Amino acid sequence: MTKHRTAKITFAHINDTHSHFEPSSISLTLPTSVLDAETSVYASCGGFSRISSAVKEAKNHAYLKEREFMFLHAGDCFQGTLYFSLYKGLANAELLNAIGVEAMALGNHELDMGNGIVADFLDRTDFPMLVANWDLSQEDQSKPNTLRDKYNVYAYDASNDIGRYLVKDVDGEPVAIFGLAIENMAGIANPDPDTSFKNVVELSNKTINAIHRNGINKIVILSHLGYERDLLLAKEIDGVAAIIGGHTHTMQGDFTNLGYGVTDEYAKVINGTCVVQAGCNALAMGQLELDFNADGTLASATGKNQLLLGRQFTVDATRTEHLDADTHDRVKQFLTEQSNIRFCAKDPIIENILNMKYRPAVRKLQTQHIAEITEPLRHVRIPDHKGEVKLHRWWSAALYGKPES
């Protein structure tokens, strides 16, 4: 009989990064005690260079606390920016390798252009893709690049009717991790018709039972099902300590101090399973401190999401109009005291990769002169009582040769 022990591990996690390798400009609404009047300031937030620095800091912190560490991506690294338009999965593979991702879930956007681009992506990654409910057993083996036999695809094992899983050694105690993708992938993406997706509850239960039979009682799921589905899954299955998720871009935590409100507490516990998610677009990183009892049940789940900020603040989104020195100092002091903020220097290694290989072509495309306008053009997602979405008509002209009627 296997004698199990307690185990402690810290998971850094991101999801739905959508090729946002560069920082974004975000608006922060701060208390009137910080500014003379309630107003917004803008900060440079996120990007892969800051994520890389944050991961290194989190890893060092975990080791100082004698905790094991693992860095996970919960899917949807594809799409989103010109970096993907120009380089597809090539830039994502190199940069995800460089920031130290150790395993990734399959997001729906990874399959927007079929299986082939995922196969090419996995040929370049140093980490596995965990997608236990993806049935590749009937895959057409005459394709130029197949997925079924790739060593770094932890998919459905048809011969045993379970999902493949990764085992992480946590100070001598094994922790099993498997991934789940959306069952109705064909309804929202474009997977090849010779591959399909199993029911997540049935597959999870079979996989959990197999993991237990193999003498492992500590289990984590890496999910791209969406926040509400993860909460429901936690009710539907037993024996899982944590579900680390993506898809719905859910930023758990209280961000009212920055003007963004509250979306549940971080590490919400349902039926003995904690559920976490960390927003989107490489703006934030989650840091989950997960403790297992010897019997594999959840002992504690603590941590938080943090926005990854630079140290300069402006009054405009283009970040060209700076605050006066006194106001800037007050803003910086306030943000330094907030636990949901992490100030991050950019990792020069990631910056060098971007500068040498990818940024020049993106900058060239960004600065291409397409047209001139003589008046402001209104841009909202849908028409409203104020009128039409004028900018959309000109996008149509640029793409299709004539304005949309």
C-alpha positions in Angstrom: 0.0 0.0 0.0 1.3 3.4 -1.0 2.1 5.7 1.9 1.3 9.3 0.9 2.5 12.5 2.4 1.4 16.1 2.4 2.5 18.3 -0.5 2.9 22.0 -1.2 3.2 23.6 -4.6 2.8 27.1 -6.1 1.3 27.4 -9.5 1.9 30.5 -11.6 -0.8 30.6 -14.2 -1.9 32.7 -17.2 -4.6 32.1 -19.9 -6.1 33.7 -23.0 -2.9 35.6 -23.8 -3.9 35.9 -27.5 -0.4 36.9 -28.8 -0.3 40.0 -26.6 3.5 39.9 -26.3 3.6 43.7 -26.0 2.3 45.7 -23.0 -1.1 47.3 -23.1 -2.2 50.7 -21.9 -4.9 50.3 -19.2 -6.9 52.9 -17.3 -6.9 53.0 -13.5 -9.6 54.8 -11.6 -8.0 55.6 -8.2 -9.6 56.9 -5.0 -10.1 60.6 -4.5 -7.6 60.4 -1.6 -4.9 59.8 -4.2 -6.0 62.3 -6.8 -7.7 65.7 -6.2 -10.7 64.6 -8.2 -11.8 61.1 -9.3 -10.1 60.6 -12.6 -8.3 57.9 -14.6 -4.6 57.5 -15.0 -3.0 55.2 -17.5 -0.3 52.6 -17.0 1.7 50.2 -19.1 0.5 46.7 -18.1 1.5 43.2 -18.9 3.2 41.7 -21.9 5.5 38.7 -22.1 8.6 40.5 -20.9 6.9 41.4 -17.6 5.3 37.9 -17.3 8.8 36.4 -17.6 10.1 38.6 -14.8 7.0 37.9 -12.6 7.4 34.1 -13.1 11.0 34.3 -12.1 10.2 36.2 -9.0 7.3 33.9 -8.1 9.5 30.8 -8.6 12.2 32.2 -6.3 9.6 33.1 -3.7 8.2 29.6 -3.8 11.6 28.0 -3.3 12.4 30.3 -0.4 9.2 29.0 1.2 10.2 25.4 0.4 7.4 25.0 -2.0 7.6 23.3 -5.4 6.7 25.5 -8.4 5.1 25.1 -11.8 4.1 27.6 -14.5 0.9 26.8 -16.5 -1.0 28.3 -19.5 -4.7 27.5 -19.6 -5.1 27.9 -23.4 -5.9 30.4 -26.2 -2.4 31.7 -26.9 -3.4 32.1 -30.6 -5.1 35.1 -32.4 -5.4 38.6 -31.0 -2.6 40.8 -32.5 -0.5 41.4 -35.6 2.1 39.0 -34.2 -0.3 36.2 -34.8 -1.4 37.6 -38.2 2.2 37.6 -39.4 3.8 34.6 -37.6 0.9 32.3 -36.6 2.1 29.8 -34.0 5.8 30.4 -34.6 6.2 33.5 -32.4 3.9 32.0 -29.7 6.0 28.8 -29.5 9.3 30.6 -29.2 8.0 33.1 -26.7 6.1 30.7 -24.5 9.2 28.5 -24.4 11.3 31.6 -23.4 9.0 32.7 -20.5 9.2 29.1 -19.1 5.7 27.7 -19.6 5.7 24.0 -18.4 2.3 22.8 -19.7 -0.6 24.3 -21.7 -4.2 23.5 -22.3 -5.8 23.5 -25.7 -7.9 26.6 -26.3 -10.6 26.9 -29.0 -8.6 29.6 -30.8 -5.7 27.2 -31.3 -8.1 25.4 -33.7 -9.5 28.3 -35.6 -7.5 27.2 -38.6 -7.6 23.4 -38.1 -5.3 20.9 -36.6 -2.3 21.5 -38.8 -1.3 24.8 -37.2 -1.4 23.1 -33.7 0.8 20.3 -34.9 3.3 22.8 -36.3 3.2 24.8 -33.0 3.8 21.6 -31.0 6.9 20.8 -33.1 8.4 23.9 -31.7 7.4 23.9 -28.0 9.5 22.6 -25.1 6.3 21.9 -23.1 3.4 19.5 -23.5 -0.2 20.3 -24.4 -2.7 18.7 -22.0 -6.0 17.9 -23.6 -7.2 14.6 -22.1 -10.6 14.6 -23.9 -9.2 15.1 -27.5 -9.7 11.9 -29.3 -7.0 11.6 -32.0 -7.5 7.8 -32.4 -9.2 8.2 -35.8 -6.8 10.8 -37.2 -6.0 10.5 -40.9 -2.3 9.6 -40.9 -1.8 10.8 -44.5 -1.8 14.4 -43.3 1.4 16.4 -43.7 1.8 16.8 -40.0 -0.2 14.5 -37.6 -0.9 14.9 -33.9 -1.7 11.4 -32.6 1.9 10.2 -32.1 3.5 13.4 -30.9 5.2 12.9 -27.6 4.0 16.2 -26.2 0.3 15.8 -26.8 -1.4 14.4 -23.7 -4.7 13.5 -25.3 -7.3 10.7 -25.0 -5.9 7.2 -24.7 -8.4 5.2 -26.7 -6.9 1.8 -25.7 -7.6 2.5 -22.0 -10.5 4.8 -22.4 -8.9 7.5 -20.2 -7.0 10.8 -20.7 -3.3 10.9 -20.6 -1.9 12.9 -17.7 1.4 14.6 -16.6 3.0 13.7 -13.3 4.8 16.4 -11.4 7.1 15.4 -8.6 6.5 17.6 -5.5 9.2 16.8 -3.1 8.8 13.1 -3.7 5.0 13.1 -3.8 3.4 12.7 -7.3 0.8 15.2 -8.5 -1.2 14.3 -11.6 -2.3 17.0 -14.0 -4.5 16.6 -17.0 -6.2 19.0 -19.4 -9.7 19.5 -20.7 -10.9 21.3 -23.8 -14.4 22.4 -24.9 -16.6 19.5 -25.9 -18.4 21.5 -28.6 -15.1 22.5 -30.3 -16.6 22.0 -33.8 -19.3 24.5 -32.9 -16.9 27.4 -32.1 -13.7 26.6 -33.9 -12.5 24.5 -36.8 -11.0 21.2 -35.7 -10.4 18.6 -38.4 -13.4 16.3 -38.7 -11.3 13.2 -38.1 -10.7 14.2 -34.4 -13.4 14.7 -31.7 -13.8 15.7 -28.1 -15.1 13.5 -25.3 -17.6 14.5 -22.6 -15.6 16.2 -19.8 -17.4 14.7 -16.8 -17.3 11.1 -18.0 -13.7 11.4 -19.2 -12.6 13.2 -16.0 -14.1 10.5 -13.8 -12.5 7.7 -15.8 -9.1 9.5 -15.7 -9.3 10.2 -12.0 -10.1 6.6 -11.2 -7.1 5.5 -13.4 -4.8 7.9 -11.6 -5.9 6.5 -8.2 -5.3 3.0 -9.4 -1.8 4.0 -10.3 -1.1 5.1 -6.7 -1.5 8.8 -7.1 -4.1 10.7 -5.0 -3.2 14.3 -5.8 -4.8 15.7 -8.9 -5.1 19.1 -10.7 -7.0 19.9 -13.9 -5.8 22.5 -16.5 -9.0 23.6 -18.2 -10.1 25.7 -21.1 -13.8 25.3 -20.4 -14.7 28.7 -19.0 -15.2 29.9 -15.4 -18.9 28.9 -14.9 -18.2 25.5 -16.5 -15.2 25.0 -14.2 -17.4 25.8 -11.2 -20.0 23.3 -12.3 -17.3 20.6 -13.1 -16.1 21.0 -9.5 -19.5 20.0 -8.3 -19.8 17.1 -10.8 -16.5 15.3 -10.0 -14.6 14.3 -6.9 -10.9 13.9 -6.1 -9.5 17.0 -7.8 -7.8 19.7 -5.6 -7.7 22.5 -8.2 -9.0 23.5 -11.6 -6.8 26.1 -13.3 -8.8 27.6 -16.1 -9.3 29.9 -19.0 -11.6 30.8 -21.9 -14.0 33.3 -20.3 -11.2 35.9 -19.4 -12.3 35.9 -15.8 -10.2 38.1 -13.5 -10.9 36.7 -10.0 -10.4 39.1 -7.1 -11.4 42.5 -5.8 -10.1 45.2 -8.1 -12.4 48.0 -6.8 -9.3 49.9 -5.7 -8.4 50.3 -9.4 -11.9 50.8 -10.7 -12.5 47.3 -12.0 -14.9 45.9 -9.4 -15.1 42.4 -8.0 -15.4 39.0 -9.7 -15.6 36.3 -7.0 -12.8 35.7 -4.6 -9.5 34.2 -5.9 -9.3 30.4 -5.5 -13.1 29.9 -5.1 -13.6 26.5 -3.4 -16.5 24.3 -4.6 -16.9 20.7 -3.4 -13.4 20.6 -2.1 -11.9 21.9 -5.4 -10.5 25.4 -5.8 -11.1 27.1 -9.2 -8.8 29.9 -10.5 -8.5 32.0 -13.6 -6.3 35.0 -14.4 -8.0 37.4 -16.8 -6.6 37.7 -20.4 -4.3 39.4 -22.8 -1.1 38.8 -20.7 -2.2 41.7 -18.3 -2.0 39.6 -15.2 -0.6 36.5 -13.6 -2.2 34.3 -11.0 -0.2 32.8 -8.2 -1.9 29.8 -6.5 -0.4 28.3 -3.3 -1.9 24.9 -3.2 -1.5 22.6 -0.2 -2.6 18.9 -0.3 -3.4 16.7 2.7 -1.7 13.3 2.7 -5.0 11.7 1.4 -5.0 14.0 -1.6 -7.7 16.3 -0.5 -7.4 20.1 -0.5 -5.8 21.4 2.7 -5.6 25.1 1.6 -5.7 27.3 -1.5 -4.4 30.8 -1.2 -3.0 33.4 -3.6 -4.1 36.2 -5.9 -4.2 37.7 -9.3 -1.9 40.6 -9.9 -1.8 43.2 -12.7 1.8 43.5 -14.0 2.6 47.2 -14.2 5.4 49.4 -15.3 6.4 52.4 -13.1 5.4 55.3 -15.3 1.9 56.8 -15.3 0.2 59.2 -17.7 -3.1 61.0 -18.2 -3.7 59.7 -21.7 -4.0 56.2 -23.3 -1.1 56.9 -25.7 1.1 57.5 -22.7 2.6 60.7 -24.0 1.1 63.2 -21.5 2.8 62.7 -18.1 1.5 63.5 -14.7 3.1 66.3 -12.7 5.8 65.0 -10.4 3.8 65.2 -7.1 0.8 63.5 -8.6 2.9 60.8 -10.1 4.5 60.1 -6.8 1.2 59.8 -5.0 -0.1 57.4 -7.7 3.0 55.3 -7.5 3.0 55.2 -3.7 -0.7 54.1 -3.6 -0.2 51.4 -6.2 2.9 50.1 -4.4 0.8 49.4 -1.4 -1.8 47.4 -3.3 -1.5 43.6 -3.1 -3.2 43.1 -6.5 -0.4 45.0 -8.3 3.0 43.7 -9.1 5.6 46.1 -10.5 7.7 44.3 -13.1 10.8 45.3 -15.0 10.8 43.9 -18.5 13.0 40.8 -19.0 15.8 41.8 -21.4 15.9 38.3 -22.8 12.3 38.4 -24.0 12.8 42.0 -25.3 15.8 40.9 -27.3 13.8 38.1 -28.9 11.0 40.5 -29.9 13.5 43.1 -31.2 15.6 40.7 -33.2 12.9 38.5 -34.7 9.4 39.9 -34.6 8.9 43.5 -33.7 10.4 45.1 -36.8 7.8 43.5 -39.2 5.0 44.3 -36.8 6.1 47.9 -36.4 6.3 48.2 -40.2 2.7 47.0 -40.6 1.5 49.2 -37.7 2.8 52.3 -39.4 1.7 51.5 -42.9 -0.1 54.6 -44.3 -3.6 53.3 -45.5 -5.7 56.4 -45.7 -6.3 59.9 -44.3 -9.4 61.1 -42.5 -10.6 64.7 -42.1 -13.0 64.3 -39.3 -13.4 62.0 -36.2 -15.0 58.7 -37.0 -17.3 57.2 -34.3 -16.4 53.7 -33.2 -18.5 51.5 -30.9 -19.2 47.8 -31.0 -22.8 48.2 -32.2 -24.9 51.1 -33.4 -26.9 52.9 -30.8 -29.2 56.0 -30.4 -26.2 58.3 -31.3 -25.9 56.8 -34.7 -23.9 54.3 -36.9 -20.5 52.8 -36.4 -18.7 54.9 -39.0 -15.2 53.4 -38.6 -16.5 50.0 -39.5 -17.5 51.1 -43.0 -14.0 52.2 -43.7 -12.6 49.0 -42.4 -14.9 47.3 -44.9 -13.5 49.5 -47.7 -9.9 48.7 -46.8 -10.6 44.9 -46.6 -13.1 44.5 -49.5 -12.6 47.4 -51.8 -15.8 49.4 -51.0 -17.6 50.7 -47.9 -20.1 48.4 -46.4 -23.7 49.7 -47.1 
